[in-house]
Amino acid sequence: MDNRLAHLTLKKYRASLKPLTPTIVLGGTEGVVGRDVLIRQKDVCVVDMENLPSQVLLEIVKTGEHEIHEIFMKHIDALPCKLTSMNNIGALNAGKRVKLPQEHVVPGSTLKGYIRTALMYYMLTSDHTKRERFSKMIKKTIDSLKVKKPIDAGTNLEKHFFKQERLEKQGGEADMLQNLLVSDPLAKESLRYSLEWLTVYNLSKRRRVARLPGVVLVGGSLRYEIVVVEARPSFEAPQESRQNLSSIIDKLNELASIDLPVALRTFGCDLVDHELSLVKGINKLRGYERVLQSFKEKYCGASRQNCVISRVGFMTGHMAKTIDLYIKKQYPRMYEELKESMRRKLHRTWDDYTIKLVGSQNNLLGLGWCELCVEKLR
């Protein structure tokens, strides 16, 4: 028997994601009104450029691409659409850029990224015996911002939670998250979209400071498969290597010992509480406050269900994508240091002085709140 793992146990989950408020994960491209995005009488069409009718292609070839807007408007009801959307903002001028959703709507990589953050948050909050050690690590991470880019500053913190050095001859690190597999959507059911204004709202001035149009997911559900791999070693190795191999395998298997719905619920419910603290008492956001309160009552009460509140996608804020909320709650002074370090790095104020919203003036909601249901398969 060699030193490779001989037995793998797969813990499988069936997962579904349903938008509770408008949600968008960007795909790296924008649409241009009159070319990629057509505002029609009853809906909005995101044009399928790869399947244009031959007559339309011939007209473009004859007249040139500079006439594409006029050609598309001439054939507006005959053009194929990659997706159609409701229109909740009215007319837009030709040439206006519109944010468009990702091909997979919410890809598996986005969902895995959210789960990763929730796992780290849960591991921080659930192990109070290591709080002093965590505080030193977080302080070291904040101090490293003086010389590192923000994206690189948390390397040591991630290494502590998720990684273990491999054997000397192998080099590199074993990553616990390699044992977490999240598919892209296996099914997209009854998806509905809407063209909406995505708004940046200043909390202190209590007014809109910027907005941009986007096609957002407002209904339906996405289905995924999540697999957690647990390794059960069966190997013959030199005595001096066995302890190191066991340490590596123990680190990889930590993921299998975590109750995934509990970890997701802990993070999601704390995000709801934080967002409530930002909008409470603002008259224009009373409706959003009531919606958040309903999320709290449904997903964060005494009952323990497989469906949890989550937040994914564009304009959901850094609290949903980092462990900053943990730092702010547990170490307020360190959070102030973090804010100052980020301000110097980014040359602008870095904190929750704005909130990102979607909808009409009287019905503003935060983006990206979703119901995530995770059911373990037998």
C-alpha positions in Angstrom: 0.0 0.0 0.0 1.5 3.4 -0.9 1.0 6.7 0.9 -2.0 7.8 -1.1 -5.5 8.0 0.4 -7.4 4.8 -0.2 -10.9 5.8 1.0 -13.0 8.9 0.3 -16.4 9.6 1.9 -18.6 12.0 0.1 -21.1 14.0 2.0 -23.6 15.3 -0.6 -26.1 18.1 -0.3 -28.9 19.2 -2.6 -29.0 23.0 -2.6 -31.4 25.6 -4.0 -31.1 29.4 -4.2 -34.1 31.7 -4.5 -33.9 35.5 -4.7 -35.8 37.3 -2.0 -34.7 40.7 -3.2 -33.3 41.6 -6.7 -30.0 39.8 -7.2 -27.3 40.1 -9.8 -23.8 38.5 -10.3 -21.9 40.4 -13.0 -20.5 38.5 -15.9 -17.8 40.9 -16.9 -19.8 42.6 -19.7 -22.3 45.4 -20.0 -25.1 45.8 -22.4 -25.6 49.0 -24.5 -29.2 50.2 -25.0 -30.2 50.0 -28.7 -27.6 47.4 -29.4 -27.4 44.6 -26.8 -30.4 45.7 -24.8 -33.7 46.7 -26.5 -36.5 48.5 -24.6 -39.6 47.0 -26.1 -43.3 48.0 -25.5 -44.0 45.2 -23.1 -40.5 44.0 -22.0 -36.8 44.3 -22.3 -34.8 42.0 -24.6 -31.1 41.2 -24.1 -30.3 40.3 -27.7 -28.8 37.0 -28.6 -26.1 38.2 -31.0 -25.1 34.7 -32.0 -28.5 33.8 -33.5 -29.5 36.9 -35.4 -31.8 36.3 -38.4 -30.0 36.2 -41.8 -31.9 39.2 -43.0 -30.7 41.3 -40.1 -27.1 40.1 -40.7 -27.3 41.1 -44.4 -28.5 44.6 -43.6 -25.7 45.0 -41.1 -23.1 43.9 -43.7 -24.6 46.3 -46.3 -24.9 49.4 -44.1 -22.1 48.8 -41.5 -22.2 48.4 -37.7 -22.8 52.1 -37.2 -26.4 51.6 -38.4 -27.0 48.7 -36.0 -29.3 50.6 -33.8 -31.6 51.6 -36.6 -31.6 48.1 -38.0 -32.4 46.5 -34.6 -35.2 49.0 -34.0 -36.6 48.1 -37.4 -36.7 44.4 -36.5 -37.2 44.8 -32.8 -39.9 42.2 -32.4 -38.2 39.6 -34.6 -34.8 39.6 -32.8 -33.9 36.6 -30.6 -33.4 37.3 -26.9 -31.0 35.5 -24.5 -33.3 36.6 -21.8 -36.3 38.9 -21.5 -37.0 41.1 -18.5 -39.7 43.2 -17.0 -39.1 47.0 -17.2 -39.4 48.8 -13.9 -37.6 52.1 -14.9 -39.1 53.1 -18.3 -37.2 54.5 -21.3 -33.4 54.7 -21.5 -31.5 56.7 -24.0 -29.7 54.8 -26.8 -26.0 54.2 -25.8 -26.8 53.9 -22.0 -24.8 51.1 -20.4 -26.7 48.4 -18.5 -25.3 45.9 -16.0 -26.2 42.4 -17.1 -26.3 39.1 -15.2 -23.7 36.3 -15.4 -24.2 33.4 -17.8 -24.9 31.0 -15.0 -26.9 33.7 -13.1 -25.3 32.8 -9.7 -22.3 30.5 -10.6 -21.0 27.8 -8.3 -17.9 29.8 -7.7 -19.9 32.7 -6.3 -21.9 30.4 -4.0 -18.6 28.6 -2.9 -17.1 32.0 -2.1 -20.0 32.9 0.1 -19.8 29.5 1.9 -16.1 30.1 2.4 -16.7 33.4 4.2 -19.6 31.9 6.2 -17.3 29.0 7.3 -14.5 31.3 8.4 -17.0 33.6 10.3 -18.5 30.5 12.0 -15.2 29.1 13.0 -14.2 32.5 14.5 -17.5 32.9 16.4 -17.8 29.3 17.6 -14.4 28.7 19.2 -14.2 31.2 22.2 -11.2 29.4 23.7 -9.0 30.8 20.9 -10.3 34.3 21.0 -7.0 35.8 22.2 -5.0 34.0 19.5 -7.5 35.2 16.9 -7.3 38.8 18.0 -3.5 38.7 17.6 -3.8 37.2 14.1 -6.4 39.8 13.1 -4.2 42.6 14.5 -1.3 41.2 12.4 -3.5 41.1 9.4 -4.6 44.7 9.8 -1.0 45.8 10.3 0.1 44.0 7.1 -2.1 46.4 5.1 0.7 49.0 5.5 2.7 47.0 3.0 0.3 44.5 1.3 -2.7 44.9 -1.0 -6.0 44.4 0.8 -6.6 41.2 -1.3 -3.3 39.7 0.1 -3.6 40.9 3.7 -5.7 38.0 5.0 -3.3 35.3 3.7 -2.1 34.2 7.2 -5.7 34.2 8.6 -6.9 32.0 5.8 -3.9 29.7 6.1 -4.7 29.2 9.8 -8.3 28.2 9.1 -8.1 26.4 5.8 -4.6 25.2 5.0 -1.9 22.9 6.2 1.7 22.6 4.9 2.3 19.5 2.8 5.2 17.2 3.4 8.6 18.8 2.7 9.2 16.9 -0.5 5.8 17.8 -1.9 5.9 21.5 -1.0 3.0 23.9 -1.0 -0.2 23.6 1.1 -3.2 21.4 1.4 -6.3 23.5 1.3 -9.4 22.4 3.2 -11.6 24.1 0.6 -10.4 21.8 -2.1 -12.7 19.3 -0.3 -15.7 21.6 -0.9 -17.2 21.1 -4.4 -20.0 23.3 -5.6 -21.5 22.8 -9.0 -22.8 25.5 -11.4 -26.6 25.6 -11.5 -27.9 22.1 -12.5 -31.3 23.5 -13.1 -32.8 27.0 -13.6 -36.5 27.0 -12.7 -38.9 29.8 -13.7 -36.3 32.6 -13.7 -37.7 36.1 -13.9 -35.7 39.3 -14.5 -36.4 43.0 -14.1 -34.7 46.1 -15.4 -34.1 48.2 -12.3 -32.2 51.2 -11.0 -29.3 50.1 -8.8 -28.9 52.9 -6.3 -26.1 54.1 -4.0 -27.7 55.7 -0.9 -25.8 57.9 1.5 -26.9 57.0 5.0 -25.8 60.2 6.8 -27.2 62.6 4.1 -30.2 60.3 3.6 -30.3 60.7 -0.2 -29.3 59.0 -3.4 -25.7 59.8 -4.6 -25.5 57.6 -7.7 -27.4 55.1 -9.7 -27.1 52.8 -12.7 -29.4 50.5 -14.6 -29.2 46.7 -14.3 -31.1 43.6 -15.3 -31.6 41.7 -12.0 -33.0 38.3 -11.0 -36.3 38.7 -9.2 -37.9 35.3 -9.2 -37.4 31.5 -9.7 -34.8 29.3 -8.3 -31.4 27.7 -9.0 -30.4 24.2 -8.0 -26.9 23.0 -7.2 -25.1 20.0 -5.8 -22.6 20.5 -3.0 -20.2 17.8 -2.0 -17.9 17.7 1.0 -15.1 15.2 0.7 -13.8 13.4 3.8 -10.6 11.4 3.5 -10.1 8.2 5.5 -6.4 7.3 5.3 -5.1 3.9 4.5 -1.3 4.0 3.9 2.0 2.7 4.8 4.5 5.5 5.4 7.8 6.0 7.3 7.1 6.6 11.0 8.5 10.1 10.8 6.0 11.1 8.1 2.9 9.6 9.7 2.3 12.5 12.1 2.6 15.1 9.4 0.3 13.1 7.1 -2.3 12.8 9.9 -2.1 16.5 10.5 -2.8 17.2 6.8 -5.7 14.8 6.7 -7.2 16.2 10.0 -7.1 19.7 8.5 -8.8 18.5 5.3 -11.4 16.7 7.3 -12.4 19.7 9.5 -14.8 20.7 6.9 -16.8 17.5 7.2 -17.2 18.1 10.9 -19.0 21.4 10.5 -22.8 21.5 10.3 -23.1 23.5 7.0 -26.6 24.9 7.5 -25.7 26.0 11.1 -22.6 27.9 9.8 -24.6 29.5 7.0 -27.4 30.5 9.4 -25.0 32.1 11.9 -23.4 34.3 9.2 -26.6 35.1 7.4 -28.6 36.1 10.5 -25.7 38.3 11.7 -25.7 40.0 8.3 -29.5 40.7 8.7 -28.9 42.2 12.1 -26.2 44.4 10.8 -28.2 45.7 7.9 -31.1 46.4 10.3 -28.8 48.5 12.4 -28.0 50.6 9.3 -31.6 51.3 8.1 -33.4 51.6 11.4 -35.1 54.9 11.8 -34.7 56.1 8.2 -38.2 57.0 6.9 -37.5 56.2 3.2 -36.3 52.8 4.2 -39.1 51.8 6.5 -40.3 49.2 4.0 -36.8 47.7 3.7 -36.6 47.6 7.5 -39.9 45.6 7.7 -38.6 43.2 5.0 -35.4 42.6 7.0 -37.4 42.0 10.2 -39.4 39.4 8.3 -36.2 37.7 7.3 -35.1 37.6 10.9 -38.3 36.2 12.1 -38.5 33.5 9.4 -34.9 32.4 9.2 -33.3 33.3 12.5 -35.9 32.1 15.1 -35.8 29.1 17.4 -36.8 26.6 14.7 -33.8 25.0 13.0 -34.6 24.5 9.3 -32.4 23.7 6.3 -33.3 27.0 4.6 -31.2 30.0 5.6 -30.9 33.6 4.7 -27.9 34.5 2.6 -26.5 37.4 0.6 -24.7 37.1 -2.7 -23.7 39.1 -5.7 -23.0 42.7 -6.9 -23.6 45.7 -4.5 -24.1 43.6 -1.4 -21.2 45.3 0.5 -18.0 44.1 2.1 -19.7 42.7 5.2 -21.2 39.9 3.0 -17.9 39.0 1.5 -15.4 39.3 4.4 -15.1 38.6 8.1 -15.2 42.4 8.8 -18.5 42.0 10.6 -16.8 39.7 13.1 -14.0 42.3 13.7 -16.5 45.1 14.1 -18.6 43.2 16.7 -15.8 41.6 18.7 -12.9 44.2 18.3 -14.4 47.7 17.7 -11.0 49.4 18.2 -9.3 47.1 15.7 -12.1 47.8 13.3 -11.4 51.5 13.6 -7.8 50.7 12.8 -8.9 48.7 9.8 -11.1 51.5 8.5 -8.2 53.9 8.7 -5.8 51.5 7.0 -8.2 51.0 4.2 -8.9 54.7 3.9 -5.2 55.3 3.3 -5.0 52.4 0.8 -8.0 53.4 -1.2 -7.8 57.2 -0.7 -11.5 57.4 0.3 -13.7 56.7 3.2 -14.2 52.9 3.8 -17.2 51.9 5.9 -20.9 51.6 5.8 -21.6 55.2 5.0 -23.5 54.2 2.0 -25.9 51.4 1.3 -26.8 49.8 -2.0 -30.5 49.6 -2.9 -32.8 48.7 -5.8 -36.3 49.6 -6.7 -38.5 52.7 -6.9 -38.5 55.6 -4.5 -41.2 54.1 -2.2 -40.1 50.5 -2.4 -36.3 50.4 -1.9 -34.6 47.1 -1.0 -31.1 45.9 -0.5 -29.7 43.7 -3.3 -28.7 40.1 -3.1 -30.8 38.6 -0.2 -31.6 35.0 -1.1 -33.1 31.9 0.5 -30.5 29.2 0.4 -31.8 25.7 1.2 -29.2 22.9 1.9 -30.5 19.4 2.3 -28.2 16.6 3.1 -28.7 13.5 0.9 -28.7 10.1 2.5 
